[in-house]
Amino acid sequence: MARKVNLRIWRGNSADGALQNVTVDANEGEVVLDVIHRVQAEQMNDLAVRWNCKAGKCGSCSMEINGKPRLACMTQMGQFADDETVTITPLRAFPVIKDLVTDVSFNYKKAMEIPALAMPEGMKPGEPRMQQIDVERSQEFRKCIECFLCQDTCHVIRDHEENKSSFAGPRFFIRIAELDMHPLDMLRNRKKSAQEEHGLGMCNITKCCTEVCPEHIRITDNAIIPMKERVVDVKYDPLRWLGSKISKRPGL
């Protein structure tokens, strides 16, 4: 059975725009993306919205619903009260292209800054071997669908545009953590680059990124905190520091 729902949808671009009110039907079992499509078909034919799979696996329909970063295809309309106005806005951390579509190219630039897996030299195709326990350690991080909700909710990026040049963000910290855990990635110091090149120290582990992840990746607990701890072990442990100085003495 259909019911009337009230929406406030952002219309405009990075230079100018405003929230517009609209009333539309919502059928039982529908998600926010369904009603957006109905608005697009019946009332706002030029409404811009990005989507693809409608199954929570492509990450395309990322937006903010009542101020919280979510996937529109995974947000049930049934969770909102009949008299509630649902506010739908684009991702706040990135420039608006049009309406609900944002320019997330920042994330692709950051991805290019992280060197790929570096296998030991001389290893031939078919020779690499991994234990199952090593596969399982980082399997969680490969579930990422790159919806960039974690990037959007991270206040280091969201509230401070000037940090974008030096801060990779939670999506890429799990990528670095995955590579750091890989037993064959022996040619790069991932911990050092995370701290010195990608701004790991700027994260104050509020866990807001973990809270919005649609794949339920424990970004903070399983990637960021352990990596911070390993950085501290390497950089600030006095015994490690002393050992590094002794090893550099002539003749040793």
PAZAPA-4460 file (N, C-alpha, C; in steps of 0.05 Angstrom, whole numbers, plus 32768, in hexadecimal, padded with zeros to 4 digits):
% residues 252
    n_x    n_y    n_z   ca_x   ca_y   ca_z    c_x    c_y    c_z   seq   type   mol
   8011   7FE8   8000   8000   8000   8000   8012   8019   8000     1      M     A
   800B   802B   7FEE   801C   8043   7FEC   8014   8058   8001     2      A     A
   8028   8068   8009   8023   807E   801C   8032   8096   8011     3      R     A
   8028   80AD   8019   8035   80C6   8011   804D   80CC   8024     4      K     A
   8063   80D3   8018   807A   80DB   8028   8084   80F6   801F     5      V     A
   808F   8105   8032   809A   8120   802C   80B8   811F   802B     6      N     A
   80C3   8129   8015   80E0   8129   8011   80E9   8146   800E     7      L     A
   8102   814B   8017   8110   8164   8011   8129   815C   8002     8      R     A
   812B   8163   7FE9   8141   815A   7FD8   8152   8171   7FCF     9      I     A
   816C   816E   7FD1   817E   8184   7FC9   817E   8185   7FAA    10      W     A
   817A   819E   7FA0   817C   81A3   7F84   8190   81BA   7F80    11      R     A
   81A3   81B6   7F6E   81B6   81CB   7F68   81D2   81C0   7F62    12      G     A
   81E6   81D0   7F64   8202   81C8   7F5F   8214   81D4   7F75    13      N     A
   822E   81D3   7F71   8240   81DD   7F85   823F   81FB   7F8A    14      S     A
   8235   8209   7F76   8233   8227   7F78   8219   8230   7F85    15      A     A
   8203   8222   7F7F   81E9   822B   7F89   81D6   8214   7F8A    16      D     A
   81C3   8216   7F9D   81AF   8200   7F9F   819E   8204   7FB8    17      G     A
   818A   81F3   7FBB   8178   81F4   7FD2   8169   81DA   7FD4    18      A     A
   815D   81D6   7FEC   814C   81BF   7FF0   8130   81C5   7FE5    19      L     A
   8125   81B1   7FD7   810A   81B4   7FCC   80F8   819F   7FD8    20      Q     A
   80E0   81A7   7FE0   80CD   8194   7FEC   80BD   8186   7FD6    21      N     A
   80B8   816D   7FDA   80A8   815D   7FC8   8099   8147   7FD7    22      V     A
   8081   8141   7FCF   8072   812B   7FDA   806E   8116   7FC5    23      T     A
   8074   80FD   7FCD   8073   80E7   7FB9   8069   80CE   7FC7    24      V     A
   805F   80BB   7FB7   8056   80A1   7FC1   806E   808F   7FC8    25      D     A
   806A   8080   7FDD   807E   806B   7FE5   806F   8052   7FEA    26      A     A
   8076   803D   7FDC   8069   8023   7FE0   8077   8013   7FF5    27      N     A
   8069   8000   8001   8075   7FEF   8015   808D   7FE0   800B    28      E     A
   80A2   7FE1   801A   80BB   7FD3   8013   80CE   7FE3   8002    29      G     A
   80C6   7FFB   7FFA   80D8   800B   7FE9   80EE   8018   7FF9    30      E     A
   8104   801F   7FEA   811B   802C   7FF6   811B   8049   7FEC    31      V     A
   812D   8059   7FF7   812F   8075   7FF0   8134   8079   7FD2    32      V     A
   8145   8067   7FC7   814B   806A   7FAA   8132   8066   7F99    33      L     A
   811F   8055   7FA2   8106   8051   7F94   80F6   806B   7F92    34      D     A
   80F3   8078   7FA8   80E3   8091   7FA8   80F1   80A8   7F9A    35      V     A
   810C   80A8   7F9A   811B   80BC   7F8B   8115   80B7   7F6D    36      I     A
   8115   809F   7F65   810F   8099   7F49   80F3   80A1   7F41    37      H     A
   80E0   809D   7F54   80C5   80A5   7F4F   80C3   80C4   7F4C    38      R     A
   80D1   80D2   7F5E   80D1   80EF   7F5B   80DE   80F7   7F41    39      V     A
   80F3   80EA   7F39   8101   80F0   7F20   80EE   80EB   7F08    40      Q     A
   80DE   80D6   7F09   80CD   80CF   7EF3   80B4   80E0   7EF1    41      A     A
   80AA   80E9   7F08   8090   80F6   7F09   8090   8114   7F0E    42      E     A
   80A5   811E   7F1C   80A4   813A   7F24   80BE   814A   7F1E    43      Q     A
   80D5   813D   7F1F   80EE   814B   7F1A   80FE   813B   7F05    44      M     A
   80F7   813E   7EEC   8103   812E   7ED7   8121   8133   7ED4    45      N     A
   812B   814A   7EDD   8147   8150   7EDA   8157   814B   7EF4    46      D     A
   814B   813E   7F07   8159   8138   7F20   8170   8125   7F1B    47      L     A
   8188   812D   7F23   81A0   811D   7F1F   81A5   810B   7F38    48      A     A
   81A8   80F2   7F33   81AF   80DF   7F49   81C0   80C8   7F3D    49      V     A
   81D4   80C1   7F4B   81E6   80AB   7F42   81DE   8091   7F4F    50      R     A
   81DB   807C   7F3F   81D5   8061   7F49   81DC   804D   7F34    51      W     A
   81DD   8034   7F3C   81E4   801E   7F29   81D6   8004   7F30    52      N     A
   81E0   7FF6   7F45   81D6   7FDB   7F49   81BC   7FD9   7F59    53      C     A
   81B6   7FEC   7F6A   819F   7FEB   7F7B   819F   7FD2   7F8D    54      K     A
   81B7   7FC9   7F94   81B9   7FB1   7FA5   81CE   7FB5   7FBB    55      A     A
   81D7   7FCE   7FBF   81EA   7FD3   7FD5   8206   7FC9   7FD0    56      G     A
   820D   7FC6   7FB6   8228   7FBA   7FB0   8239   7FCC   7F9E    57      K     A
   822D   7FE1   7F92   823D   7FF2   7F80   8246   800B   7F8E    58      C     A
   8238   8014   7FA3   8240   802C   7FB1   8239   8046   7FA3    59      G     A
   822A   8044   7F8D   8225   805C   7F7C   8211   8070   7F89    60      S     A
   81FD   8066   7F97   81E7   8077   7FA0   81EC   8082   7FBC    61      C     A
   8205   8089   7FC2   820C   8095   7FDB   8201   80B1   7FDD    62      S     A
   81F4   80B8   7FF3   81E9   80D2   7FF8   81E4   80D5   8016    63      M     A
   81DB   80EC   801E   81D5   80F0   803A   81B6   80F1   803E    64      E     A
   81AC   80E1   804F   8190   80DF   8055   818B   80E6   8072    65      I     A
   817D   80FC   8075   8179   8108   8090   8194   810D   809E    66      N     A
   81A8   8116   808E   81C2   811D   8098   81D5   8107   809C    67      G     A
   81CE   80EE   8097   81E0   80D7   809A   81E8   80CC   8080    68      K     A
   8201   80C7   807B   820A   80BB   8062   81FF   809E   8060    69      P     A
   81F1   8099   804A   81E5   807E   8046   81E4   8077   8029    70      R     A
   81DF   805E   8023   81D8   8055   8008   81BA   8057   8005    71      L     A
   81B1   8065   7FF0   8194   8069   7FEC   8186   804F   7FE6    72      A     A
   8195   803C   7FDA   8188   8022   7FD3   8186   8010   7FEA    73      C     A
   8192   8016   8001   8191   8005   8018   8182   8012   8030    74      M     A
   8177   8029   802B   8168   8037   8040   814A   8035   803C    75      T     A
   813E   8025   804D   8121   801F   804A   8110   8038   8051    76      Q     A
   80FC   803D   8041   80EA   8053   8047   80D9   804D   805F    77      M     A
   80D5   8033   8065   80C5   802C   807C   80D0   8034   8097    78      G     A
   80E9   803C   8098   80F4   8044   80B2   80ED   8061   80B9    79      Q     A
   80E1   806F   80A6   80DA   808B   80AB   80BC   808C   80B2    80      F     A
   80B5   809D   80C5   8099   80A0   80CD   8089   80AD   80B6    81      A     A
   806F   80A9   80B6   805D   80B4   80A1   805E   80D2   809F    82      D     A
   8061   80DF   80B6   8061   80FC   80B6   807D   8108   80B6    83      D     A
   8091   80F7   80B2   80AD   8101   80B2   80B6   810B   8096    84      E     A
   80C4   8121   8095   80CF   812B   807C   80EB   8120   807A    85      T     A
   80F1   8112   8064   810B   8106   805F   811B   8119   804E    86      V     A
   8132   8121   8059   8144   8134   804B   815A   8124   803D    87      T     A
   815C   8129   8023   8170   811B   8013   8183   812F   8006    88      I     A
   819C   812C   800C   81B1   813F   8003   81C9   8130   7FF8    89      T     A
   81DA   813D   7FE8   81F2   8130   7FDE   8207   812D   7FF4    90      P     A
   821B   811C   7FEF   8231   8119   8001   823E   8134   8006    91      L     A
   8240   813B   8020   8249   8156   8027   8267   815A   8023    92      R     A
   8277   8145   8024   8294   8148   8024   829F   814D   8008    93      A     A
   828E   814A   7FF3   8298   814C   7FD8   8288   8161   7FC8    94      F     A
   8295   816D   7FB4   8287   8182   7FA4   826E   8176   7F96    95      P     A
   8259   8186   7F96   8240   817E   7F88   8243   8184   7F6A    96      V     A
   823D   816F   7F5A   823C   8173   7F3D   8220   817D   7F35    97      I     A
   820C   816E   7F3E   81F0   8176   7F39   81DE   8166   7F4B    98      K     A
   81CD   8174   7F5A   81B9   8167   7F6B   81C6   8154   7F7F    99      D     A
   81C1   813A   7F7B   81CB   8126   7F8E   81E5   8119   7F85   100      L     A
   81F0   8122   7F70   8209   8117   7F65   8221   8128   7F6D   101      V     A
   8235   811B   7F78   824D   8129   7F81   8265   8120   7F72   102      T     A
   827A   8130   7F73   8293   812A   7F66   82A5   811C   7F7A   103      D     A
   82A8   8102   7F78   82B8   80F2   7F8B   82D3   80EC   7F81   104      V     A
   82DD   80FB   7F6D   82F7   80F5   7F61   830E   80F7   7F74   105      S     A
   830A   8106   7F8A   831E   8107   7FA0   8327   80EC   7FA8   106      F     A
   8314   80DA   7FAA   8319   80BF   7FB4   832A   80AF   7FA0   107      N     A
   8325   80B3   7F86   8335   80A4   7F72   8352   80AF   7F71   108      Y     A
   8355   80C9   7F76   8370   80D4   7F78   837F   80C8   7F8F   109      K     A
   8371   80C5   7FA6   837E   80BA   7FBD   8385   809D   7FB8   110      K     A
   8374   808E   7FAA   837A   8072   7FA4   8394   806F   7F94   111      A     A
   8398   8082   7F82   83B0   8082   7F71   83C9   8088   7F80   112      M     A
   83C7   8094   7F98   83DE   809B   7FA8   83E8   8084   7FB8   113      E     A
   83D9   806E   7FB9   83E1   8057   7FC9   83ED   8042   7FB7   114      I     A
   8407   803C   7FBA   8414   8029   7FA8   8407   800D   7FAA   115      P     A
   8406   7FFF   7F94   83F9   7FE5   7F93   840B   7FD0   7FA2   116      A     A
   8400   7FB8   7FA5   840E   7FA2   7FB0   8429   7F9E   7FA2   117      L     A
   843E   7F9D   7FB2   8459   7F9A   7FA7   8464   7F7F   7FAE   118      A     A
   8464   7F6D   7F9A   846D   7F52   7F9F   848C   7F51   7FA0   119      M     A
   8498   7F3E   7FAE   84B5   7F3C   7FAE   84C0   7F38   7F92   120      P     A
   84D7   7F44   7F8D   84E3   7F42   7F73   84EB   7F25   7F6D   121      E     A
   84E8   7F1E   7F54   84F0   7F03   7F4B   84DB   7EEE   7F4F   122      G     A
   84C5   7EF5   7F5B   84B0   7EE1   7F5F   84A1   7EDD   7F45   123      M     A
   849F   7EC5   7F3C   8492   7EBE   7F23   8474   7EB9   7F26   124      K     A
   8465   7EBC   7F10   8448   7EB6   7F12   8443   7E9A   7F1C   125      P     A
   8431   7E97   7F2F   842A   7E7E   7F3A   843A   7E77   7F53   126      G     A
   844F   7E86   7F59   845F   7E80   7F70   8454   7E8C   7F8A   127      E     A
   8447   7EA3   7F8A   843E   7EAE   7FA3   842B   7E9B   7FB3   128      P     A
   842F   7E9A   7FCD   841F   7E89   7FDE   8417   7E99   7FF7   129      R     A
   83FE   7E94   8000   83F4   7EA1   8018   83E6   7E8C   8029   130      M     A
   83E9   7E8F   8043   83DA   7E7E   8056   83BD   7E89   8057   131      Q     A
   83AB   7E77   805D   838F   7E7F   805E   838A   7E94   8074   132      Q     A
   8399   7E92   8089   8395   7EA5   809F   839D   7EC1   8096   133      I     A
   83B0   7EC4   8084   83B8   7EDE   8079   83A2   7EE9   8066   134      D     A
   8395   7ED7   8058   837F   7EDF   8046   8368   7EE9   8057   135      V     A
   8362   7EDC   806C   834B   7EE3   807D   834F   7EFD   808C   136      E     A
   8368   7F03   8093   836E   7F1C   80A2   8364   7F35   8094   137      R     A
   8368   7F36   807A   8361   7F4E   806B   8348   7F4B   8059   138      S     A
   833B   7F34   805B   8323   7F2F   804A   830E   7F44   804F   139      Q     A
   830A   7F4C   8068   82F6   7F5F   806F   82F9   7F79   805F   140      E     A
   8311   7F82   805B   8315   7F9C   804E   830F   7F9B   8030   141      F     A
   8310   7F83   8024   8309   7F81   8008   82EB   7F81   8002   142      R     A
   82DB   7F83   8017   82BE   7F86   8014   82B6   7FA2   800C   143      K     A
   82C8   7FB5   800E   82C2   7FD1   8008   82B6   7FD5   7FEC   144      C     A
   829F   7FE3   7FEA   8292   7FE8   7FD1   8298   8004   7FC7   145      I     A
   82A9   8013   7FD5   82B1   802E   7FCD   8298   8040   7FCA   146      E     A
   8287   803F   7FDD   8270   8052   7FDE   8279   806D   7FE8   147      C     A
   8290   806E   7FF6   829D   8086   8001   828B   8093   8017   148      F     A
   827A   8084   8023   826B   808E   803A   827D   8093   8051   149      L     A
   8291   8082   8055   82A5   8086   806B   82B5   80A0   8066   150      C     A
   82BC   80A5   804D   82CA   80BD   8046   82B9   80D6   804C   151      Q     A
   82A0   80D4   8045   828D   80EA   8049   8289   80F1   8066   152      D     A
   8287   80DD   8077   8280   80E2   8093   8299   80E9   80A4   153      T     A
   82B1   80E3   8099   82C9   80E9   80A8   82CD   8107   80AB   154      C     A
   82CD   8111   80C3   82CD   812E   80C7   82E8   813B   80BF   155      H     A
   82FD   812B   80BD   8317   8136   80B4   8315   813F   8098   156      V     A
   8305   8131   8088   8300   8139   806C   82E7   814B   806A   157      I     A
   82D3   8144   8078   82B8   8151   8075   82B9   816F   807E   158      R     A
   82C8   8174   8094   82C7   818F   809F   82E1   819F   8099   159      D     A
   82F4   8192   808C   830D   81A1   8087   8317   819B   806B   160      H     A
   830F   81AB   8058   8317   81A7   803C   8335   81A8   8039   161      E     A
   8343   81B7   804A   8360   81B9   8048   836E   819F   804F   162      E     A
   8360   818C   805B   836D   8173   8063   836F   815F   804C   163      N     A
   835F   8164   8037   835D   8150   8022   8378   814A   8014   164      K     A
   8389   815D   8013   83A3   8159   8005   83B5   8146   8015   165      S     A
   83B2   8144   802F   83C4   8134   8040   83B7   811D   804E   166      S     A
   839D   8119   804A   838E   8105   8059   8380   80F2   8046   167      F     A
   8386   80D8   8047   837A   80C5   8035   835D   80BE   803C   168      A     A
   8358   80BB   8056   833D   80B4   805E   833A   8097   8064   169      G     A
   8324   808F   8072   8320   8074   807B   831F   805F   8065   170      P     A
   8314   8066   804E   8312   8052   8039   832E   8048   8031   171      R     A
   8342   805B   8031   835C   8054   8028   836E   804A   803E   172      F     A
   8366   8050   8057   8375   8044   806D   8370   8025   806E   173      F     A
   8358   801D   8067   8354   8000   8066   8362   7FF3   804F   174      I     A
   8366   8002   803A   8376   7FF8   8023   8393   7FF5   802B   175      R     A
   839E   8009   8039   83BA   8008   8043   83BD   7FF1   8057   176      I     A
   83A9   7FEE   8069   83AA   7FD9   807D   83AA   7FBE   806F   177      A     A
   8399   7FBB   805B   8398   7FA1   804C   83B3   7F9A   8040   178      E     A
   83C0   7FAE   8034   83DB   7FA9   8028   83F0   7FA4   803D   179      L     A
   83ED   7FB2   8054   8401   7FAF   806A   83FF   7F93   8075   180      D     A
   83E7   7F87   8075   83E3   7F6C   807F   83EC   7F56   806B   181      M     A
   83F0   7F5E   8052   83F6   7F4A   803E   8413   7F3F   8041   182      H     A
   8416   7F25   8044   8431   7F1A   804A   8445   7F1D   8033   183      P     A
   843B   7F22   801B   844D   7F25   8004   8453   7F42   7FFD   184      L     A
   8447   7F55   800B   844C   7F71   8005   8463   7F7A   8017   185      D     A
   847B   7F73   800D   8493   7F76   801E   84A5   7F8E   8016   186      M     A
   849D   7F9C   8000   84B0   7FB0   7FF6   84A9   7FCD   7FFE   187      L     A
   8493   7FD0   800D   848B   7FEC   8015   8485   7FEC   8033   188      R     A
   848B   8003   8040   8484   8007   805C   8469   8015   805D   189      N     A
   8453   8005   805E   8438   8010   805D   8432   8020   8076   190      R     A
   843D   8018   808D   8437   8026   80A6   8443   8042   80A5   191      K     A
   845B   8044   809B   8469   805E   8099   845A   8070   8085   192      K     A
   8452   8066   806E   8444   8076   805A   8429   807F   8064   193      S     A
   841B   806D   8073   8401   8074   807E   8403   808C   8090   194      A     A
   8418   808D   80A0   841B   80A2   80B3   8426   80BC   80A6   195      Q     A
   843A   80B9   8095   8448   80D0   808B   843C   80DB   8071   196      E     A
   842F   80CA   8061   8425   80D3   8047   8407   80D4   8045   197      E     A
   83F9   80C5   8055   83DC   80C3   8053   83CC   80CD   806B   198      H     A
   83DA   80D8   807E   83CD   80E6   8094   83BF   80D5   80A9   199      G     A
   83CA   80BD   80AE   83BD   80AB   80C2   83BB   80B8   80DD   200      L     A
   83CE   80C8   80E4   83CE   80D5   80FF   83B8   80E9   8102   201      G     A
   83AC   80F2   80EC   8396   8106   80EE   837B   80F9   80F6   202      M     A
   8379   80DF   80F4   8361   80D1   80FC   8360   80CE   811A   203      C     A
   8349   80D7   8126   8347   80D5   8143   8333   80BF   814B   204      N     A
   832F   80AC   813A   8320   8093   813F   8305   8097   814D   205      I     A
   82F5   80A8   8141   82D9   80AC   814B   82C6   8096   8143   206      T     A
   82CF   8085   8130   82BF   806E   8126   82A7   8076   8115   207      K     A
   82A5   808F   810D   828E   8097   80FD   828F   8089   80E2   208      C     A
   82A7   8083   80D8   82A9   8075   80BE   829E   8059   80C0   209      C     A
   82A4   804C   80D6   829A   8030   80DA   827C   8030   80DC   210      T     A
   8270   8044   80E9   8253   8045   80ED   8243   8047   80D3   211      E     A
   824E   8053   80BE   823F   8057   80A6   8246   8042   8090   212      V     A
   8259   8030   8095   8261   801D   8081   824B   8009   807B   213      C     A
   8241   8008   8062   822B   7FF5   805C   8234   7FD8   805B   214      P     A
   824F   7FD4   8059   8259   7FB8   8059   8262   7FB0   8075   215      E     A
   825D   7FC1   8089   8263   7FBB   80A5   8281   7FB4   80A9   216      H     A
   8292   7FC2   809A   82AF   7FBE   809E   82B7   7FCD   80B8   217      I     A
   82C5   7FC0   80C9   82CE   7FCD   80E2   82E7   7FDD   80DC   218      R     A
   82E3   7FF4   80CF   82F9   8004   80C5   830B   800D   80DB   219      I     A
   82FF   8017   80F0   830F   8023   8106   831D   800D   8117   220      T     A
   830E   7FF9   8120   8318   7FE5   8132   832C   7FD2   8124   221      D     A
   8327   7FCB   810B   8337   7FB6   80FE   834D   7FC1   80EB   222      N     A
   834B   7FDB   80E5   835F   7FE6   80D2   836E   7FFE   80DE   223      A     A
   835F   8013   80E5   836C   802C   80ED   837A   8029   8108   224      I     A
   836D   801F   811C   8379   801D   8137   8391   800A   8136   225      I     A
   838F   7FF2   812B   83A7   7FE1   812A   83BE   7FED   811B   226      P     A
   83B8   7FFC   8105   83CE   8008   80F6   83DA   801F   8106   227      M     A
   83CA   802E   8115   83D5   8043   8126   83E8   8037   813B   228      K     A
   83DF   8020   8146   83EF   8013   815A   840A   8009   814F   229      E     A
   8409   7FFF   8136   8422   7FF6   812A   8435   800D   8124   230      R     A
   8429   8024   811C   8439   803C   8117   8447   8044   8130   231      V     A
   8438   8045   8146   8444   804D   8160   845A   803A   8168   232      V     A
   8456   801F   8164   846A   800B   816B   8484   8011   815C   233      D     A
   8482   8016   8142   8499   801A   8131   84A7   8035   8136   234      V     A
   8496   804A   813A   84A1   8065   813B   84AA   806F   8156   235      K     A
   849B   8065   816B   84A0   8071   8186   84AA   805D   819B   236      Y     A
   84AC   8043   8195   84B6   8030   81A8   84D4   8036   81AD   237      D     A
   84DC   803C   81C5   84F9   8043   81CA   850C   802C   81C4   238      P     A
   8504   8013   81C8   8515   7FFD   81C2   8519   7FFA   81A4   239      L     A
   8503   7FFE   8194   8506   7FFD   8177   8518   8014   816E   240      R     A
   8514   802B   817A   8524   8042   8172   8542   803D   8177   241      W     A
   8548   8032   818F   8564   802C   8196   856F   8017   8183   242      L     A
   855F   8003   817D   8568   7FEE   816B   856E   7FF8   8150   243      G     A
   855E   800C   8146   8563   8017   812C   857D   8027   812C   244      S     A
   8584   8034   8142   859D   8043   8143   85B5   8031   8145   245      K     A
   85B3   801B   8154   85C9   8008   8156   85CF   7FFB   813C   246      I     A
   85B9   7FF4   812D   85BD   7FE6   8114   85CA   7FF7   80FF   247      S     A
   85CA   8012   8103   85D6   8024   80EF   85F3   802A   80F6   248      K     A
   85FE   801F   810B   861A   8024   8112   862C   8018   80FE   249      R     A
   8642   8025   80F7   8655   801A   80E3   865E   7FFE   80EB   250      P     A
   865E   7FED   80D7   8667   7FD1   80DB   8652   7FBE   80E3   251      G     A
   863A   7FC8   80E9   8624   7FB7   80F2   8610   7FB3   80DB   252      L     A
***
